[in-house]
Each structure stands twice: as C-alpha cells, then as structure tokens.
Amino acid sequence: MGVEIERKFLLAGDGWRRSVERTQAMAQGYLSDLDVLSGGIQKASIRVRIEGEAAFLNIKSAQSGPSRLEFDYPVPVEDARQLLELCVGGLVRKQRHYVRHGGHLWEIDEFEGENAGLVVAEIELDAVDEAFQRPDWLGAEVTELQRYYNLALADRPYSQWSEAERAGPAAG
C-alpha cells in the first residue's frame, strides 16, 4: 500500500533558486472533480500527469491533511495525452524544481498559465510527526488548505482567487 506523507508551504523568498538540482516541466489533469470528492461521492482523485518523456496515472485518497493513500502507475505518454483530453476542469502546468535542504528533497512547484504567480514547496516525510529543518526561504504552511491542492487549482485556478486568498493562509 502506498502512503504519502506530504506537507505544503508558501515561500518567503527566492533563496531556493540557488540550490535547484534539476527542473521538470509537468502538465496534469484530473478525471475526477473537486465537487465529487468534497461531496463524498468519490473517495479518491484520479490524476493524469506528463513529466517530460514519462507519464503516470495517479490515484490519491481524498482525505485532507499531510497523510493520504497514493498509488502511481506508469502509462504510455500517448495514452496520457489522450486521457488529458478527458479531464474535467483545466490543466495544471508547472515547473517542478528539486532542491535539497537539511537531508530532505524539496519539490518547489512554480505554476504557469491560469495558476501563474503561485509557487509552493512540498516535502515528503516518512512520518507525520517527522522533524525537518526549515529553510529560510520557507513561508507559511498550507497543507490543510484545500485551495492549494492541485485538484482545486484545476477547478478554480489562482487567477480567480480573491486578493485575500492570495495573501495566504491567515486570509480568505
């Protein structure tokens, strides 16, 4: 069984850019929408993602918080392109930057298109309560805020957020 333990943060600065090991362009869409999950009709999101020359079908349980079931399956890129045509909501496009800090690999997503302007950092952990070193470029935690989930961004992109929502977790 696959379990993902992930925490998500806004960024407080660009200092992470000096430590980028590599960057990968990604395009992803969802075969399920936020309303179906929020209403309890479906218990998992189904995502199609193309990362460079690889593609994956991902199933992630719908509970909020840092720990969820997650399953990733490779699929042919051409199949993924066709599946993206079947997705609900918009496509989420981003550049994922990989940065090591304090013994952990951080994934920093710099969104494009309708989500341009949003940049978030994610860290995968081995336990919900695992300690980790906070880099100085790390801002407020948004793990519990649904609007920062990629599924939510496909449904209601960052460009449609109010100024209060864009201000961060203490607002909107």
Secondary structure as the mmCIF struct_conf table of DSSP 4:
data_model
#
loop_
_struct_conf.conf_type_id
_struct_conf.id
_struct_conf.beg_label_comp_id
_struct_conf.beg_label_asym_id
_struct_conf.beg_label_seq_id
_struct_conf.end_label_comp_id
_struct_conf.end_label_asym_id
_struct_conf.end_label_seq_id
STRN STRN1 VAL A 3 LEU A 11
BEND BEND1 ALA A 12 ALA A 12
BEND BEND2 ASP A 14 ASP A 14
HELX_RH_3T_P HELX_RH_3T_P1 GLY A 15 SER A 19
STRN STRN2 VAL A 20 TYR A 30
BEND BEND3 LEU A 31 SER A 32
HELX_RH_AL_P HELX_RH_AL_P1 LEU A 34 SER A 38
TURN_TY1_P TURN_TY1_P1 GLY A 39 GLY A 40
BEND BEND4 ILE A 41 ILE A 41
BEND BEND5 LYS A 43 LYS A 43
STRN STRN3 ALA A 44 GLU A 51
TURN_TY1_P TURN_TY1_P2 GLY A 52 GLU A 53
STRN STRN4 ALA A 54 SER A 61
BEND BEND6 GLY A 65 PRO A 66
STRN STRN5 SER A 67 PRO A 74
HELX_RH_AL_P HELX_RH_AL_P2 VAL A 77 LEU A 84
TURN_TY1_P TURN_TY1_P3 GLU A 85 LEU A 86
STRN STRN6 VAL A 88 HIS A 101
TURN_TY1_P TURN_TY1_P4 GLY A 102 GLY A 103
STRN STRN7 HIS A 104 PHE A 111
HELX_RH_3T_P HELX_RH_3T_P2 GLY A 113 ASN A 115
TURN_TY1_P TURN_TY1_P5 ALA A 116 GLY A 117
STRN STRN8 VAL A 119 GLU A 124
BEND BEND7 ASP A 126 ALA A 127
TURN_TY1_P TURN_TY1_P6 VAL A 128 ASP A 129
HELX_LH_PP_P HELX_LH_PP_P1 GLN A 133 PRO A 135
TURN_TY1_P TURN_TY1_P7 ASP A 136 TRP A 137
STRN STRN9 LEU A 138 GLU A 141
TURN_TY1_P TURN_TY1_P8 THR A 143 GLU A 144
HELX_RH_3T_P HELX_RH_3T_P3 GLN A 146 TYR A 148
BEND BEND8 TYR A 149 TYR A 149
HELX_RH_AL_P HELX_RH_AL_P3 ASN A 150 ASP A 155
BEND BEND9 ARG A 156 ARG A 156
HELX_RH_3T_P HELX_RH_3T_P4 TYR A 158 GLN A 160
BEND BEND10 TRP A 161 TRP A 161
HELX_RH_AL_P HELX_RH_AL_P4 GLU A 163 ARG A 166
TURN_TY1_P TURN_TY1_P9 ALA A 167 ALA A 167
TURN_TY1_P TURN_TY1_P10 PRO A 169 ALA A 170
#
